[in-house]
Amino acid sequence: MNNKEILDFAWQGVIAEMDKLTVQPTIENMEKYGISKDDEGIGTITGIITDEAKYMDLYNKQDWLWEQLNEE
């Protein structure tokens, strides 16, 4: 494996972990995570993040990996 392959593998793993922290925006999930169905823009929600701090940490790692992958 070269560096690009390793970075790509790590990036895919981080994305998979981020997906695990995202649940479908059902009425039950919205109530569970304190999102009002009257909130502005609710129609645009594609998923509810269950652990925002962990998600943001993963997002930052994903962002860094993406930058490394796209360096020339």
Predicted model as a PDB file, atoms N, CA, C, CB and O in Angstrom, pLDDT in the B-factor column:
MODEL        1                                                                  
ATOM      1  N   MET A   1       0.841  -1.194   0.000  1.00 78.00           N  
ATOM      2  CA  MET A   1       0.000   0.000   0.000  1.00 78.00           C  
ATOM      3  C   MET A   1       0.877   1.245   0.000  1.00 78.00           C  
ATOM      4  CB  MET A   1      -0.951   0.005   1.219  1.00 78.00           C  
ATOM      5  O   MET A   1       1.865   1.330   0.728  1.00 78.00           O  
ATOM      6  N   ASN A   2       0.492   2.206  -0.833  1.00 90.00           N  
ATOM      7  CA  ASN A   2       1.217   3.464  -0.799  1.00 90.00           C  
ATOM      8  C   ASN A   2       0.489   4.441   0.137  1.00 90.00           C  
ATOM      9  CB  ASN A   2       1.356   4.060  -2.232  1.00 90.00           C  
ATOM     10  O   ASN A   2      -0.575   4.129   0.674  1.00 90.00           O  
ATOM     11  N   ASN A   3       1.077   5.613   0.319  1.00 91.00           N  
ATOM     12  CA  ASN A   3       0.506   6.590   1.245  1.00 91.00           C  
ATOM     13  C   ASN A   3      -0.909   7.005   0.866  1.00 91.00           C  
ATOM     14  CB  ASN A   3       1.387   7.810   1.310  1.00 91.00           C  
ATOM     15  O   ASN A   3      -1.769   7.145   1.736  1.00 91.00           O  
ATOM     16  N   LYS A   4      -1.157   7.205  -0.432  1.00 91.00           N  
ATOM     17  CA  LYS A   4      -2.498   7.610  -0.884  1.00 91.00           C  
ATOM     18  C   LYS A   4      -3.529   6.545  -0.525  1.00 91.00           C  
ATOM     19  CB  LYS A   4      -2.507   7.863  -2.411  1.00 91.00           C  
ATOM     20  O   LYS A   4      -4.629   6.867  -0.076  1.00 91.00           O  
ATOM     21  N   GLU A   5      -3.176   5.289  -0.720  1.00 93.00           N  
ATOM     22  CA  GLU A   5      -4.098   4.196  -0.397  1.00 93.00           C  
ATOM     23  C   GLU A   5      -4.381   4.149   1.104  1.00 93.00           C  
ATOM     24  CB  GLU A   5      -3.523   2.847  -0.870  1.00 93.00           C  
ATOM     25  O   GLU A   5      -5.517   3.917   1.517  1.00 93.00           O  
ATOM     26  N   ILE A   6      -3.368   4.364   1.903  1.00 93.00           N  
ATOM     27  CA  ILE A   6      -3.538   4.364   3.360  1.00 93.00           C  
ATOM     28  C   ILE A   6      -4.414   5.542   3.789  1.00 93.00           C  
ATOM     29  CB  ILE A   6      -2.160   4.427   4.073  1.00 93.00           C  
ATOM     30  O   ILE A   6      -5.318   5.377   4.608  1.00 93.00           O  
ATOM     31  N   LEU A   7      -4.150   6.722   3.244  1.00 93.00           N  
ATOM     32  CA  LEU A   7      -4.971   7.894   3.557  1.00 93.00           C  
ATOM     33  C   LEU A   7      -6.419   7.690   3.132  1.00 93.00           C  
ATOM     34  CB  LEU A   7      -4.400   9.138   2.877  1.00 93.00           C  
ATOM     35  O   LEU A   7      -7.342   8.049   3.864  1.00 93.00           O  
ATOM     36  N   ASP A   8      -6.619   7.113   1.948  1.00 94.00           N  
ATOM     37  CA  ASP A   8      -7.972   6.865   1.449  1.00 94.00           C  
ATOM     38  C   ASP A   8      -8.704   5.871   2.351  1.00 94.00           C  
ATOM     39  CB  ASP A   8      -7.925   6.338   0.000  1.00 94.00           C  
ATOM     40  O   ASP A   8      -9.883   6.054   2.655  1.00 94.00           O  
ATOM     41  N   PHE A   9      -8.005   4.823   2.776  1.00 95.00           N  
ATOM     42  CA  PHE A   9      -8.589   3.824   3.676  1.00 95.00           C  
ATOM     43  C   PHE A   9      -8.995   4.470   4.997  1.00 95.00           C  
ATOM     44  CB  PHE A   9      -7.593   2.671   3.930  1.00 95.00           C  
ATOM     45  O   PHE A   9     -10.082   4.211   5.513  1.00 95.00           O  
ATOM     46  N   ALA A  10      -8.114   5.316   5.542  1.00 95.00           N  
ATOM     47  CA  ALA A  10      -8.412   6.015   6.796  1.00 95.00           C  
ATOM     48  C   ALA A  10      -9.585   6.966   6.611  1.00 95.00           C  
ATOM     49  CB  ALA A  10      -7.176   6.789   7.295  1.00 95.00           C  
ATOM     50  O   ALA A  10     -10.456   7.049   7.477  1.00 95.00           O  
ATOM     51  N   TRP A  11      -9.619   7.681   5.495  1.00 93.00           N  
ATOM     52  CA  TRP A  11     -10.704   8.626   5.209  1.00 93.00           C  
ATOM     53  C   TRP A  11     -12.041   7.895   5.153  1.00 93.00           C  
ATOM     54  CB  TRP A  11     -10.445   9.370   3.877  1.00 93.00           C  
ATOM     55  O   TRP A  11     -13.028   8.362   5.722  1.00 93.00           O  
ATOM     56  N   GLN A  12     -12.078   6.759   4.474  1.00 95.00           N  
ATOM     57  CA  GLN A  12     -13.315   5.976   4.375  1.00 95.00           C  
ATOM     58  C   GLN A  12     -13.757   5.478   5.749  1.00 95.00           C  
ATOM     59  CB  GLN A  12     -13.124   4.786   3.419  1.00 95.00           C  
ATOM     60  O   GLN A  12     -14.952   5.435   6.039  1.00 95.00           O  
ATOM     61  N   GLY A  13     -12.802   5.104   6.590  1.00 95.00           N  
ATOM     62  CA  GLY A  13     -13.120   4.657   7.945  1.00 95.00           C  
ATOM     63  C   GLY A  13     -13.722   5.768   8.789  1.00 95.00           C  
ATOM     64  O   GLY A  13     -14.662   5.541   9.551  1.00 95.00           O  
ATOM     65  N   VAL A  14     -13.174   6.972   8.648  1.00 95.00           N  
ATOM     66  CA  VAL A  14     -13.700   8.123   9.393  1.00 95.00           C  
ATOM     67  C   VAL A  14     -15.118   8.436   8.921  1.00 95.00           C  
ATOM     68  CB  VAL A  14     -12.780   9.368   9.215  1.00 95.00           C  
ATOM     69  O   VAL A  14     -15.993   8.708   9.742  1.00 95.00           O  
ATOM     70  N   ILE A  15     -15.354   8.401   7.614  1.00 94.00           N  
ATOM     71  CA  ILE A  15     -16.696   8.654   7.074  1.00 94.00           C  
ATOM     72  C   ILE A  15     -17.685   7.618   7.624  1.00 94.00           C  
ATOM     73  CB  ILE A  15     -16.679   8.616   5.514  1.00 94.00           C  
ATOM     74  O   ILE A  15     -18.814   7.962   7.976  1.00 94.00           O  
ATOM     75  N   ALA A  16     -17.269   6.375   7.696  1.00 95.00           N  
ATOM     76  CA  ALA A  16     -18.144   5.317   8.226  1.00 95.00           C  
ATOM     77  C   ALA A  16     -18.492   5.580   9.694  1.00 95.00           C  
ATOM     78  CB  ALA A  16     -17.466   3.934   8.082  1.00 95.00           C  
ATOM     79  O   ALA A  16     -19.630   5.365  10.112  1.00 95.00           O  
ATOM     80  N   GLU A  17     -17.516   6.042  10.471  1.00 95.00           N  
ATOM     81  CA  GLU A  17     -17.776   6.369  11.879  1.00 95.00           C  
ATOM     82  C   GLU A  17     -18.729   7.561  11.998  1.00 95.00           C  
ATOM     83  CB  GLU A  17     -16.455   6.675  12.612  1.00 95.00           C  
ATOM     84  O   GLU A  17     -19.583   7.587  12.884  1.00 95.00           O  
ATOM     85  N   MET A  18     -18.583   8.542  11.111  1.00 94.00           N  
ATOM     86  CA  MET A  18     -19.481   9.693  11.115  1.00 94.00           C  
ATOM     87  C   MET A  18     -20.914   9.241  10.809  1.00 94.00           C  
ATOM     88  CB  MET A  18     -19.014  10.753  10.086  1.00 94.00           C  
ATOM     89  O   MET A  18     -21.869   9.734  11.409  1.00 94.00           O  
ATOM     90  N   ASP A  19     -21.051   8.305   9.874  1.00 93.00           N  
ATOM     91  CA  ASP A  19     -22.373   7.787   9.519  1.00 93.00           C  
ATOM     92  C   ASP A  19     -23.047   7.097  10.703  1.00 93.00           C  
ATOM     93  CB  ASP A  19     -22.260   6.814   8.349  1.00 93.00           C  
ATOM     94  O   ASP A  19     -24.267   7.160  10.856  1.00 93.00           O  
ATOM     95  N   LYS A  20     -22.242   6.436  11.540  1.00 94.00           N  
ATOM     96  CA  LYS A  20     -22.786   5.753  12.718  1.00 94.00           C  
ATOM     97  C   LYS A  20     -23.375   6.742  13.727  1.00 94.00           C  
ATOM     98  CB  LYS A  20     -21.697   4.914  13.389  1.00 94.00           C  
ATOM     99  O   LYS A  20     -24.244   6.384  14.521  1.00 94.00           O  
ATOM    100  N   LEU A  21     -22.893   7.991  13.688  1.00 93.00           N  
ATOM    101  CA  LEU A  21     -23.373   9.016  14.623  1.00 93.00           C  
ATOM    102  C   LEU A  21     -24.549   9.809  14.047  1.00 93.00           C  
ATOM    103  CB  LEU A  21     -22.233   9.971  14.985  1.00 93.00           C  
ATOM    104  O   LEU A  21     -24.983  10.800  14.634  1.00 93.00           O  
ATOM    105  N   THR A  22     -25.055   9.369  12.908  1.00 92.00           N  
ATOM    106  CA  THR A  22     -26.149  10.077  12.254  1.00 92.00           C  
ATOM    107  C   THR A  22     -27.351   9.144  12.156  1.00 92.00           C  
ATOM    108  CB  THR A  22     -25.724  10.589  10.844  1.00 92.00           C  
ATOM    109  O   THR A  22     -27.242   8.025  11.654  1.00 92.00           O  
ATOM    110  N   VAL A  23     -28.502   9.615  12.643  1.00 91.00           N  
ATOM    111  CA  VAL A  23     -29.726   8.820  12.566  1.00 91.00           C  
ATOM    112  C   VAL A  23     -30.735   9.534  11.677  1.00 91.00           C  
ATOM    113  CB  VAL A  23     -30.319   8.571  13.979  1.00 91.00           C  
ATOM    114  O   VAL A  23     -30.648  10.743  11.462  1.00 91.00           O  
ATOM    115  N   GLN A  24     -31.688   8.773  11.168  1.00 88.00           N  
ATOM    116  CA  GLN A  24     -32.729   9.332  10.314  1.00 88.00           C  
ATOM    117  C   GLN A  24     -33.598  10.304  11.109  1.00 88.00           C  
ATOM    118  CB  GLN A  24     -33.593   8.209   9.706  1.00 88.00           C  
ATOM    119  O   GLN A  24     -33.843  10.086  12.296  1.00 88.00           O  
ATOM    120  N   PRO A  25     -34.066  11.378  10.465  1.00 84.00           N  
ATOM    121  CA  PRO A  25     -34.881  12.378  11.164  1.00 84.00           C  
ATOM    122  C   PRO A  25     -36.354  11.967  11.273  1.00 84.00           C  
ATOM    123  CB  PRO A  25     -34.779  13.715  10.449  1.00 84.00           C  
ATOM    124  O   PRO A  25     -37.235  12.627  10.722  1.00 84.00           O  
ATOM    125  N   THR A  26     -36.605  10.876  11.989  1.00 85.00           N  
ATOM    126  CA  THR A  26     -37.987  10.467  12.239  1.00 85.00           C  
ATOM    127  C   THR A  26     -38.546  11.298  13.390  1.00 85.00           C  
ATOM    128  CB  THR A  26     -38.074   8.940  12.562  1.00 85.00           C  
ATOM    129  O   THR A  26     -37.794  11.941  14.123  1.00 85.00           O  
ATOM    130  N   ILE A  27     -39.866  11.282  13.545  1.00 83.00           N  
ATOM    131  CA  ILE A  27     -40.491  12.022  14.647  1.00 83.00           C  
ATOM    132  C   ILE A  27     -39.920  11.549  15.984  1.00 83.00           C  
ATOM    133  CB  ILE A  27     -42.034  11.846  14.623  1.00 83.00           C  
ATOM    134  O   ILE A  27     -39.638  12.364  16.862  1.00 83.00           O  
ATOM    135  N   GLU A  28     -39.749  10.227  16.140  1.00 89.00           N  
ATOM    136  CA  GLU A  28     -39.218   9.678  17.393  1.00 89.00           C  
ATOM    137  C   GLU A  28     -37.793  10.174  17.655  1.00 89.00           C  
ATOM    138  CB  GLU A  28     -39.240   8.140  17.354  1.00 89.00           C  
ATOM    139  O   GLU A  28     -37.468  10.560  18.778  1.00 89.00           O  
ATOM    140  N   ASN A  29     -36.949  10.162  16.628  1.00 88.00           N  
ATOM    141  CA  ASN A  29     -35.575  10.627  16.794  1.00 88.00           C  
ATOM    142  C   ASN A  29     -35.519  12.124  17.060  1.00 88.00           C  
ATOM    143  CB  ASN A  29     -34.752  10.290  15.563  1.00 88.00           C  
ATOM    144  O   ASN A  29     -34.685  12.593  17.835  1.00 88.00           O  
ATOM    145  N   MET A  30     -36.404  12.867  16.420  1.00 85.00           N  
ATOM    146  CA  MET A  30     -36.434  14.310  16.642  1.00 85.00           C  
ATOM    147  C   MET A  30     -36.793  14.604  18.094  1.00 85.00           C  
ATOM    148  CB  MET A  30     -37.442  14.991  15.687  1.00 85.00           C  
ATOM    149  O   MET A  30     -36.200  15.484  18.719  1.00 85.00           O  
ATOM    150  N   GLU A  31     -37.770  13.861  18.632  1.00 85.00           N  
ATOM    151  CA  GLU A  31     -38.148  14.052  20.033  1.00 85.00           C  
ATOM    152  C   GLU A  31     -37.009  13.631  20.955  1.00 85.00           C  
ATOM    153  CB  GLU A  31     -39.426  13.255  20.364  1.00 85.00           C  
ATOM    154  O   GLU A  31     -36.704  14.315  21.932  1.00 85.00           O  
ATOM    155  N   LYS A  32     -36.384  12.497  20.634  1.00 89.00           N  
ATOM    156  CA  LYS A  32     -35.296  11.968  21.463  1.00 89.00           C  
ATOM    157  C   LYS A  32     -34.125  12.943  21.554  1.00 89.00           C  
ATOM    158  CB  LYS A  32     -34.812  10.633  20.906  1.00 89.00           C  
ATOM    159  O   LYS A  32     -33.528  13.098  22.619  1.00 89.00           O  
ATOM    160  N   TYR A  33     -33.791  13.607  20.430  1.00 87.00           N  
ATOM    161  CA  TYR A  33     -32.636  14.496  20.405  1.00 87.00           C  
ATOM    162  C   TYR A  33     -33.017  15.967  20.496  1.00 87.00           C  
ATOM    163  CB  TYR A  33     -31.844  14.262  19.153  1.00 87.00           C  
ATOM    164  O   TYR A  33     -32.194  16.843  20.230  1.00 87.00           O  
ATOM    165  N   GLY A  34     -34.266  16.242  20.873  1.00 84.00           N  
ATOM    166  CA  GLY A  34     -34.696  17.600  21.185  1.00 84.00           C  
ATOM    167  C   GLY A  34     -34.809  18.543  20.011  1.00 84.00           C  
ATOM    168  O   GLY A  34     -34.541  19.737  20.139  1.00 84.00           O  
ATOM    169  N   ILE A  35     -35.209  18.010  18.853  1.00 81.00           N  
ATOM    170  CA  ILE A  35     -35.404  18.863  17.684  1.00 81.00           C  
ATOM    171  C   ILE A  35     -36.898  19.017  17.458  1.00 81.00           C  
ATOM    172  CB  ILE A  35     -34.699  18.273  16.415  1.00 81.00           C  
ATOM    173  O   ILE A  35     -37.624  18.031  17.323  1.00 81.00           O  
ATOM    174  N   SER A  36     -37.341  20.243  17.420  1.00 76.00           N  
ATOM    175  CA  SER A  36     -38.756  20.516  17.200  1.00 76.00           C  
ATOM    176  C   SER A  36     -39.076  20.386  15.721  1.00 76.00           C  
ATOM    177  CB  SER A  36     -39.136  21.920  17.717  1.00 76.00           C  
ATOM    178  O   SER A  36     -38.304  20.830  14.872  1.00 76.00           O  
ATOM    179  N   LYS A  37     -40.220  19.776  15.413  1.00 70.00           N  
ATOM    180  CA  LYS A  37     -40.606  19.681  14.009  1.00 70.00           C  
ATOM    181  C   LYS A  37     -40.981  21.051  13.454  1.00 70.00           C  
ATOM    182  CB  LYS A  37     -41.774  18.704  13.841  1.00 70.00           C  
ATOM    183  O   LYS A  37     -41.158  21.211  12.246  1.00 70.00           O  
ATOM    184  N   ASP A  38     -41.103  22.041  14.345  1.00 71.00           N  
ATOM    185  CA  ASP A  38     -41.390  23.410  13.918  1.00 71.00           C  
ATOM    186  C   ASP A  38     -40.120  24.208  13.657  1.00 71.00           C  
ATOM    187  CB  ASP A  38     -42.231  24.117  14.962  1.00 71.00           C  
ATOM    188  O   ASP A  38     -40.190  25.357  13.222  1.00 71.00           O  
ATOM    189  N   ASP A  39     -38.947  23.604  13.921  1.00 65.00           N  
ATOM    190  CA  ASP A  39     -37.684  24.303  13.679  1.00 65.00           C  
ATOM    191  C   ASP A  39     -37.576  24.700  12.217  1.00 65.00           C  
ATOM    192  CB  ASP A  39     -36.486  23.424  14.084  1.00 65.00           C  
ATOM    193  O   ASP A  39     -37.969  23.952  11.322  1.00 65.00           O  
ATOM    194  N   GLU A  40     -37.044  25.874  11.995  1.00 62.00           N  
ATOM    195  CA  GLU A  40     -36.869  26.372  10.635  1.00 62.00           C  
ATOM    196  C   GLU A  40     -35.925  25.457   9.867  1.00 62.00           C  
ATOM    197  CB  GLU A  40     -36.331  27.819  10.645  1.00 62.00           C  
ATOM    198  O   GLU A  40     -34.882  25.054  10.382  1.00 62.00           O  
ATOM    199  N   GLY A  41     -36.292  25.134   8.651  1.00 59.00           N  
ATOM    200  CA  GLY A  41     -35.433  24.335   7.785  1.00 59.00           C  
ATOM    201  C   GLY A  41     -35.459  22.847   8.078  1.00 59.00           C  
ATOM    202  O   GLY A  41     -34.588  22.111   7.613  1.00 59.00           O  
ATOM    203  N   ILE A  42     -36.448  22.390   8.845  1.00 58.00           N  
ATOM    204  CA  ILE A  42     -36.488  20.975   9.221  1.00 58.00           C  
ATOM    205  C   ILE A  42     -36.559  20.068   7.988  1.00 58.00           C  
ATOM    206  CB  ILE A  42     -37.687  20.705  10.139  1.00 58.00           C  
ATOM    207  O   ILE A  42     -36.096  18.928   8.031  1.00 58.00           O  
ATOM    208  N   GLY A  43     -37.124  20.559   6.913  1.00 60.00           N  
ATOM    209  CA  GLY A  43     -37.228  19.760   5.696  1.00 60.00           C  
ATOM    210  C   GLY A  43     -35.881  19.465   5.059  1.00 60.00           C  
ATOM    211  O   GLY A  43     -35.770  18.561   4.230  1.00 60.00           O  
ATOM    212  N   THR A  44     -34.853  20.223   5.441  1.00 61.00           N  
ATOM    213  CA  THR A  44     -33.538  20.022   4.843  1.00 61.00           C  
ATOM    214  C   THR A  44     -32.664  19.073   5.661  1.00 61.00           C  
ATOM    215  CB  THR A  44     -32.837  21.352   4.687  1.00 61.00           C  
ATOM    216  O   THR A  44     -31.556  18.743   5.238  1.00 61.00           O  
ATOM    217  N   ILE A  45     -33.144  18.628   6.824  1.00 70.00           N  
ATOM    218  CA  ILE A  45     -32.339  17.730   7.659  1.00 70.00           C  
ATOM    219  C   ILE A  45     -32.237  16.362   6.984  1.00 70.00           C  
ATOM    220  CB  ILE A  45     -32.955  17.594   9.086  1.00 70.00           C  
ATOM    221  O   ILE A  45     -33.247  15.735   6.666  1.00 70.00           O  
ATOM    222  N   THR A  46     -31.016  15.918   6.775  1.00 77.00           N  
ATOM    223  CA  THR A  46     -30.804  14.601   6.173  1.00 77.00           C  
ATOM    224  C   THR A  46     -30.445  13.572   7.231  1.00 77.00           C  
ATOM    225  CB  THR A  46     -29.704  14.665   5.112  1.00 77.00           C  
ATOM    226  O   THR A  46     -30.487  12.369   6.976  1.00 77.00           O  
ATOM    227  N   GLY A  47     -30.097  14.042   8.406  1.00 85.00           N  
ATOM    228  CA  GLY A  47     -29.763  13.152   9.501  1.00 85.00           C  
ATOM    229  C   GLY A  47     -29.574  13.950  10.769  1.00 85.00           C  
ATOM    230  O   GLY A  47     -29.245  15.135  10.724  1.00 85.00           O  
ATOM    231  N   ILE A  48     -29.782  13.300  11.903  1.00 89.00           N  
ATOM    232  CA  ILE A  48     -29.604  13.941  13.203  1.00 89.00           C  
ATOM    233  C   ILE A  48     -28.318  13.398  13.811  1.00 89.00           C  
ATOM    234  CB  ILE A  48     -30.836  13.689  14.148  1.00 89.00           C  
ATOM    235  O   ILE A  48     -28.137  12.185  13.923  1.00 89.00           O  
ATOM    236  N   ILE A  49     -27.437  14.297  14.200  1.00 91.00           N  
ATOM    237  CA  ILE A  49     -26.163  13.893  14.803  1.00 91.00           C  
ATOM    238  C   ILE A  49     -26.406  13.595  16.280  1.00 91.00           C  
ATOM    239  CB  ILE A  49     -25.065  15.007  14.626  1.00 91.00           C  
ATOM    240  O   ILE A  49     -26.917  14.437  17.018  1.00 91.00           O  
ATOM    241  N   THR A  50     -26.034  12.386  16.701  1.00 91.00           N  
ATOM    242  CA  THR A  50     -26.329  11.942  18.062  1.00 91.00           C  
ATOM    243  C   THR A  50     -25.273  12.357  19.079  1.00 91.00           C  
ATOM    244  CB  THR A  50     -26.476  10.453  18.084  1.00 91.00           C  
ATOM    245  O   THR A  50     -25.565  12.431  20.273  1.00 91.00           O  
ATOM    246  N   ASP A  51     -24.058  12.628  18.628  1.00 92.00           N  
ATOM    247  CA  ASP A  51     -22.973  13.048  19.525  1.00 92.00           C  
ATOM    248  C   ASP A  51     -22.165  14.109  18.790  1.00 92.00           C  
ATOM    249  CB  ASP A  51     -22.060  11.826  19.958  1.00 92.00           C  
ATOM    250  O   ASP A  51     -21.213  13.801  18.073  1.00 92.00           O  
ATOM    251  N   GLU A  52     -22.562  15.361  18.980  1.00 91.00           N  
ATOM    252  CA  GLU A  52     -21.990  16.443  18.174  1.00 91.00           C  
ATOM    253  C   GLU A  52     -20.492  16.617  18.386  1.00 91.00           C  
ATOM    254  CB  GLU A  52     -22.690  17.739  18.488  1.00 91.00           C  
ATOM    255  O   GLU A  52     -19.765  16.873  17.426  1.00 91.00           O  
ATOM    256  N   ALA A  53     -20.015  16.484  19.617  1.00 94.00           N  
ATOM    257  CA  ALA A  53     -18.578  16.666  19.888  1.00 94.00           C  
ATOM    258  C   ALA A  53     -17.760  15.601  19.159  1.00 94.00           C  
ATOM    259  CB  ALA A  53     -18.294  16.605  21.415  1.00 94.00           C  
ATOM    260  O   ALA A  53     -16.757  15.915  18.518  1.00 94.00           O  
ATOM    261  N   LYS A  54     -18.186  14.354  19.256  1.00 95.00           N  
ATOM    262  CA  LYS A  54     -17.466  13.268  18.585  1.00 95.00           C  
ATOM    263  C   LYS A  54     -17.553  13.433  17.067  1.00 95.00           C  
ATOM    264  CB  LYS A  54     -18.034  11.891  19.010  1.00 95.00           C  
ATOM    265  O   LYS A  54     -16.577  13.201  16.353  1.00 95.00           O  
ATOM    266  N   TYR A  55     -18.727  13.834  16.583  1.00 94.00           N  
ATOM    267  CA  TYR A  55     -18.913  14.048  15.153  1.00 94.00           C  
ATOM    268  C   TYR A  55     -17.972  15.132  14.633  1.00 94.00           C  
ATOM    269  CB  TYR A  55     -20.366  14.423  14.856  1.00 94.00           C  
ATOM    270  O   TYR A  55     -17.359  14.971  13.578  1.00 94.00           O  
ATOM    271  N   MET A  56     -17.856  16.241  15.376  1.00 95.00           N  
ATOM    272  CA  MET A  56     -16.997  17.333  14.938  1.00 95.00           C  
ATOM    273  C   MET A  56     -15.519  16.927  14.952  1.00 95.00           C  
ATOM    274  CB  MET A  56     -17.213  18.556  15.824  1.00 95.00           C  
ATOM    275  O   MET A  56     -14.749  17.349  14.090  1.00 95.00           O  
ATOM    276  N   ASP A  57     -15.126  16.107  15.934  1.00 96.00           N  
ATOM    277  CA  ASP A  57     -13.761  15.595  15.970  1.00 96.00           C  
ATOM    278  C   ASP A  57     -13.490  14.754  14.718  1.00 96.00           C  
ATOM    279  CB  ASP A  57     -13.522  14.756  17.255  1.00 96.00           C  
ATOM    280  O   ASP A  57     -12.454  14.903  14.071  1.00 96.00           O  
ATOM    281  N   LEU A  58     -14.437  13.870  14.387  1.00 95.00           N  
ATOM    282  CA  LEU A  58     -14.295  13.046  13.189  1.00 95.00           C  
ATOM    283  C   LEU A  58     -14.309  13.908  11.928  1.00 95.00           C  
ATOM    284  CB  LEU A  58     -15.414  11.997  13.126  1.00 95.00           C  
ATOM    285  O   LEU A  58     -13.569  13.644  10.981  1.00 95.00           O  
ATOM    286  N   TYR A  59     -15.152  14.936  11.921  1.00 95.00           N  
ATOM    287  CA  TYR A  59     -15.228  15.836  10.764  1.00 95.00           C  
ATOM    288  C   TYR A  59     -13.872  16.501  10.515  1.00 95.00           C  
ATOM    289  CB  TYR A  59     -16.323  16.913  10.981  1.00 95.00           C  
ATOM    290  O   TYR A  59     -13.420  16.600   9.375  1.00 95.00           O  
ATOM    291  N   ASN A  60     -13.237  16.950  11.586  1.00 96.00           N  
ATOM    292  CA  ASN A  60     -11.931  17.589  11.450  1.00 96.00           C  
ATOM    293  C   ASN A  60     -10.882  16.608  10.928  1.00 96.00           C  
ATOM    294  CB  ASN A  60     -11.482  18.169  12.792  1.00 96.00           C  
ATOM    295  O   ASN A  60     -10.035  16.977  10.114  1.00 96.00           O  
ATOM    296  N   LYS A  61     -10.939  15.361  11.394  1.00 96.00           N  
ATOM    297  CA  LYS A  61     -10.006  14.334  10.896  1.00 96.00           C  
ATOM    298  C   LYS A  61     -10.266  14.053   9.417  1.00 96.00           C  
ATOM    299  CB  LYS A  61     -10.139  13.024  11.723  1.00 96.00           C  
ATOM    300  O   LYS A  61      -9.337  13.932   8.619  1.00 96.00           O  
ATOM    301  N   GLN A  62     -11.548  13.952   9.069  1.00 95.00           N  
ATOM    302  CA  GLN A  62     -11.942  13.710   7.688  1.00 95.00           C  
ATOM    303  C   GLN A  62     -11.456  14.838   6.795  1.00 95.00           C  
ATOM    304  CB  GLN A  62     -13.462  13.558   7.577  1.00 95.00           C  
ATOM    305  O   GLN A  62     -10.959  14.601   5.694  1.00 95.00           O  
ATOM    306  N   ASP A  63     -11.601  16.058   7.273  1.00 95.00           N  
ATOM    307  CA  ASP A  63     -11.182  17.236   6.518  1.00 95.00           C  
ATOM    308  C   ASP A  63      -9.665  17.209   6.285  1.00 95.00           C  
ATOM    309  CB  ASP A  63     -11.592  18.530   7.264  1.00 95.00           C  
ATOM    310  O   ASP A  63      -9.198  17.473   5.177  1.00 95.00           O  
ATOM    311  N   TRP A  64      -8.911  16.893   7.322  1.00 96.00           N  
ATOM    312  CA  TRP A  64      -7.453  16.828   7.206  1.00 96.00           C  
ATOM    313  C   TRP A  64      -7.041  15.727   6.227  1.00 96.00           C  
ATOM    314  CB  TRP A  64      -6.810  16.583   8.589  1.00 96.00           C  
ATOM    315  O   TRP A  64      -6.185  15.944   5.369  1.00 96.00           O  
ATOM    316  N   LEU A  65      -7.647  14.558   6.355  1.00 95.00           N  
ATOM    317  CA  LEU A  65      -7.329  13.446   5.450  1.00 95.00           C  
ATOM    318  C   LEU A  65      -7.646  13.814   4.011  1.00 95.00           C  
ATOM    319  CB  LEU A  65      -8.104  12.182   5.850  1.00 95.00           C  
ATOM    320  O   LEU A  65      -6.877  13.504   3.101  1.00 95.00           O  
ATOM    321  N   TRP A  66      -8.788  14.483   3.803  1.00 94.00           N  
ATOM    322  CA  TRP A  66      -9.171  14.887   2.455  1.00 94.00           C  
ATOM    323  C   TRP A  66      -8.127  15.832   1.857  1.00 94.00           C  
ATOM    324  CB  TRP A  66     -10.553  15.560   2.470  1.00 94.00           C  
ATOM    325  O   TRP A  66      -7.767  15.710   0.687  1.00 94.00           O  
ATOM    326  N   GLU A  67      -7.653  16.759   2.660  1.00 95.00           N  
ATOM    327  CA  GLU A  67      -6.609  17.684   2.190  1.00 95.00           C  
ATOM    328  C   GLU A  67      -5.353  16.915   1.794  1.00 95.00           C  
ATOM    329  CB  GLU A  67      -6.271  18.727   3.283  1.00 95.00           C  
ATOM    330  O   GLU A  67      -4.744  17.204   0.764  1.00 95.00           O  
ATOM    331  N   GLN A  68      -4.963  15.933   2.615  1.00 94.00           N  
ATOM    332  CA  GLN A  68      -3.769  15.142   2.308  1.00 94.00           C  
ATOM    333  C   GLN A  68      -3.943  14.351   1.032  1.00 94.00           C  
ATOM    334  CB  GLN A  68      -3.444  14.200   3.455  1.00 94.00           C  
ATOM    335  O   GLN A  68      -3.010  14.233   0.238  1.00 94.00           O  
ATOM    336  N   LEU A  69      -5.142  13.804   0.826  1.00 92.00           N  
ATOM    337  CA  LEU A  69      -5.423  13.011  -0.359  1.00 92.00           C  
ATOM    338  C   LEU A  69      -5.372  13.851  -1.629  1.00 92.00           C  
ATOM    339  CB  LEU A  69      -6.775  12.349  -0.231  1.00 92.00           C  
ATOM    340  O   LEU A  69      -5.022  13.349  -2.697  1.00 92.00           O  
ATOM    341  N   ASN A  70      -5.718  15.110  -1.513  1.00 92.00           N  
ATOM    342  CA  ASN A  70      -5.823  15.959  -2.702  1.00 92.00           C  
ATOM    343  C   ASN A  70      -4.604  16.841  -2.935  1.00 92.00           C  
ATOM    344  CB  ASN A  70      -7.038  16.824  -2.594  1.00 92.00           C  
ATOM    345  O   ASN A  70      -4.613  17.696  -3.821  1.00 92.00           O  
ATOM    346  N   GLU A  71      -3.552  16.635  -2.139  1.00 86.00           N  
ATOM    347  CA  GLU A  71      -2.300  17.351  -2.402  1.00 86.00           C  
ATOM    348  C   GLU A  71      -1.641  16.748  -3.631  1.00 86.00           C  
ATOM    349  CB  GLU A  71      -1.341  17.288  -1.173  1.00 86.00           C  
ATOM    350  O   GLU A  71      -1.683  15.536  -3.846  1.00 86.00           O  
ATOM    351  N   GLU A  72      -1.044  17.596  -4.418  1.00 62.00           N  
ATOM    352  CA  GLU A  72      -0.356  17.116  -5.628  1.00 62.00           C  
ATOM    353  C   GLU A  72       1.066  16.708  -5.318  1.00 62.00           C  
ATOM    354  CB  GLU A  72      -0.359  18.190  -6.717  1.00 62.00           C  
ATOM    355  O   GLU A  72       1.795  16.279  -6.213  1.00 62.00           O  
TER     356      GLU A  72                                                      
ENDMDL                                                                          
END                                                                             
